Amino acid sequence: MAREFTDDDRNKYVTTADGTRIGTINDVNGDRATVDRDSDSDNDDGLTDKVKDMLGWGDDDDSNEIRSEHVDSYDDDEVRLRQSR
Protein backbone atom coordinates (compact mmCIF):
# COMPACT_ATOMS: atom_id res chain seq x y z
CA MET A 1 0.00 0.00 0.00
CA ALA A 2 2.63 2.48 -1.05
CA ARG A 3 1.62 6.12 -0.72
CA GLU A 4 3.44 9.21 0.34
CA PHE A 5 3.36 10.12 4.00
CA THR A 6 1.20 13.11 4.94
CA ASP A 7 1.09 15.50 7.87
CA ASP A 8 -1.74 13.34 9.25
CA ASP A 9 0.81 10.53 9.77
CA ARG A 10 2.80 12.59 12.30
CA ASN A 11 2.60 11.21 15.85
CA LYS A 12 1.22 7.85 14.70
CA TYR A 13 2.71 4.72 16.19
CA VAL A 14 4.84 2.53 13.96
CA THR A 15 4.24 -1.17 14.52
CA THR A 16 5.77 -4.33 13.14
CA ALA A 17 3.65 -6.72 11.08
CA ASP A 18 2.82 -8.63 14.28
CA GLY A 19 1.62 -5.46 16.05
CA THR A 20 4.62 -4.64 18.26
CA ARG A 21 5.05 -0.88 18.65
CA ILE A 22 8.58 0.25 17.78
CA GLY A 23 8.27 4.03 17.62
CA THR A 24 6.37 7.14 16.61
CA ILE A 25 6.48 9.14 13.40
CA ASN A 26 8.08 12.48 14.12
CA ASP A 27 8.41 14.03 10.66
CA VAL A 28 7.30 13.29 7.10
CA ASN A 29 8.79 14.12 3.73
CA GLY A 30 7.18 12.55 0.69
CA ASP A 31 7.86 8.81 0.67
CA ARG A 32 9.99 8.99 3.85
CA ALA A 33 9.09 9.43 7.50
CA THR A 34 11.39 9.92 10.49
CA VAL A 35 10.63 7.56 13.37
CA ASP A 36 11.61 8.17 16.97
CA ARG A 37 12.22 4.69 18.31
CA ASP A 38 10.72 3.75 21.64
CA SER A 39 13.32 3.79 24.38
CA ASP A 40 11.55 1.01 26.31
CA SER A 41 13.81 -2.05 26.06
CA ASP A 42 10.77 -4.36 26.06
CA ASN A 43 9.62 -2.85 22.77
CA ASP A 44 13.07 -3.31 21.24
CA ASP A 45 12.51 -7.08 21.48
CA GLY A 46 9.96 -6.70 18.68
CA LEU A 47 12.53 -4.95 16.54
CA THR A 48 14.21 -8.07 15.26
CA ASP A 49 17.33 -8.13 13.15
CA LYS A 50 15.15 -8.96 10.14
CA VAL A 51 13.09 -5.82 10.65
CA LYS A 52 16.20 -3.70 11.23
CA ASP A 53 17.78 -5.10 8.06
CA MET A 54 14.62 -4.44 6.03
CA LEU A 55 14.56 -0.83 7.24
CA GLY A 56 18.33 -0.29 7.14
CA TRP A 57 18.41 0.67 10.84
CA GLY A 58 21.46 0.36 13.05
CA ASP A 59 21.47 -0.57 16.74
CA ASP A 60 22.78 2.80 17.93
CA ASP A 61 20.28 5.09 16.21
CA ASP A 62 17.35 6.55 18.17
CA SER A 63 15.75 8.25 15.19
CA ASN A 64 15.39 6.43 11.88
CA GLU A 65 13.57 6.64 8.60
CA ILE A 66 11.00 4.40 7.05
CA ARG A 67 9.98 4.55 3.40
CA SER A 68 6.47 4.12 2.06
CA GLU A 69 7.55 0.81 0.47
CA HIS A 70 8.04 -0.59 4.02
CA VAL A 71 4.41 0.07 4.97
CA ASP A 72 1.64 -2.50 4.77
CA SER A 73 -1.22 -0.37 6.08
CA TYR A 74 -2.19 2.97 7.58
CA ASP A 75 -5.01 3.71 9.98
CA ASP A 76 -6.02 6.54 12.31
CA ASP A 77 -3.51 5.66 15.03
CA GLU A 78 -0.73 3.59 13.49
CA VAL A 79 1.40 2.74 10.51
CA ARG A 80 1.96 -1.01 10.25
CA LEU A 81 5.10 -2.30 8.55
CA ARG A 82 5.21 -5.10 6.01
CA GLN A 83 6.27 -8.55 7.12
CA SER A 84 10.08 -8.80 7.05
CA ARG A 85 11.52 -11.62 5.01
Secondary structure, 3 states (H helix, E strand, C coil): CCCCCCHHHCCCEEECCCCCEEEEEEEEECCEEEEEECCCHHHHCCCCHHHHHHHCCCCCCCEEEEEHHHEEEECCCEEEECCCC
